[in-house]
Amino acid sequence: MRTVAKEHVAQPDDGESIDALLRRIIGEYREMPGLCLTAPQAQRLWHLDAAMCDCILAILVDQGFLIRTNRGLYVRRE
């Protein structure tokens, strides 16, 4: 399993901390049951560059909150 250390991830451009960004994304997945996004869709929704988005999604997968489907969709693990 791939592990991404939060301290090695660049800060989002708007100054939001990694922890705050993770909390916001987790909150959105909890508020919208059935939310499924590709990495490019997540990048646009949360206004992240590709590298930041990939790191955030990897953290959430590593934590077991999200899974990545065979079609490349990130969905909440039930």
Secondary structure by P-SEA (a helix, b strand, c coil): cbbbbccccccccccccaaaaaaaaaaaaaacccccccaaaaaaaacccaaaaaaaaaaaaaaccccccccccccccc
